[in-house]
Amino acid sequence: MLTITAQASDAIRGILAADSVPDGAVVRISPQPASGEQETGLVVSVTDSPPPDDQIVEGDEVEVAVAPSAAQILDDKELDATVVDDQVNFIIGHQSD
């Protein structure tokens, strides 16, 4: 199952605290639609209400919704984040032991 680092949890809390984000919204990870020859990747977005079949991953007082097709990819991964000049960059890596 995907794990969430403390840095990613802090970044998610910051995103969800923005004035433009409605109460109860969550961060969601889903497949990025393929376009042309571009590789399909993952996209992180904010949603008011995730689809009912999303997997909910909890970490350090935050919840992340994961689309079923992304859950398979992220099963043994860790979500981390860096913040530079108010820009959040999420990083998917292997889980730390």
C-alpha positions in Angstrom: 0.0 0.0 0.0 1.2 3.5 -0.8 2.8 5.3 2.2 2.9 9.1 2.7 5.9 10.9 4.2 5.7 13.7 6.7 6.8 16.1 4.1 4.1 15.0 1.7 1.5 15.3 4.5 2.6 18.8 5.2 2.4 19.8 1.5 -1.0 18.2 1.2 -2.3 20.1 4.3 -0.9 23.3 2.7 -2.7 22.6 -0.6 -6.0 21.8 1.1 -5.8 24.9 3.3 -5.9 27.3 0.3 -8.9 29.6 0.3 -9.9 28.3 -3.2 -10.2 24.7 -2.0 -13.6 23.7 -0.6 -13.9 22.1 2.8 -13.8 18.3 2.6 -11.7 18.2 -0.6 -8.9 15.6 -0.9 -5.8 15.1 -3.0 -6.3 12.5 -5.6 -3.7 10.5 -7.6 -4.9 9.1 -11.0 -3.5 8.0 -14.3 -2.6 10.8 -16.7 -4.4 10.3 -20.0 -2.0 9.3 -22.8 -1.6 11.8 -25.7 0.2 10.8 -28.8 3.5 9.2 -28.1 3.8 10.6 -24.6 4.1 8.1 -21.8 1.1 7.7 -19.5 2.0 8.9 -16.0 0.3 9.9 -12.8 -1.4 13.2 -12.0 -2.0 14.7 -8.6 -5.1 16.9 -8.3 -7.6 18.2 -5.8 -11.2 16.8 -5.9 -14.3 17.7 -3.9 -15.4 14.1 -3.8 -13.4 11.1 -5.0 -15.1 8.3 -6.9 -16.4 5.6 -4.6 -14.0 3.0 -5.9 -10.9 5.0 -5.1 -8.6 3.6 -2.4 -8.2 6.1 0.5 -4.7 6.2 1.9 -4.1 7.9 5.3 -0.9 9.4 6.5 -0.1 11.9 9.2 -3.6 13.3 9.5 -4.2 13.6 5.7 -6.1 11.4 3.2 -5.1 10.8 -0.4 -7.6 9.2 -2.8 -6.0 6.8 -5.3 -7.7 5.7 -8.5 -8.0 1.9 -8.8 -5.7 1.8 -11.8 -3.1 3.9 -10.0 -3.3 1.8 -6.8 -1.7 -1.1 -8.6 1.3 1.0 -9.7 1.7 2.6 -6.2 1.2 -0.5 -4.1 4.8 -0.6 -2.8 5.6 3.1 -3.3 6.1 6.1 -1.1 4.7 9.6 -1.8 7.1 12.4 -0.8 7.2 16.1 -1.6 9.4 19.1 -1.8 8.3 22.7 -1.7 10.3 25.4 -3.4 9.0 29.0 -3.7 5.4 27.8 -2.9 5.6 25.2 -5.7 4.9 21.6 -4.5 6.7 18.8 -6.3 5.5 15.3 -5.5 7.9 12.4 -5.8 7.0 8.7 -6.0 9.8 6.5 -4.8 10.3 3.1 -3.3 9.2 2.7 0.3 11.9 3.1 3.0 12.5 0.2 5.2 
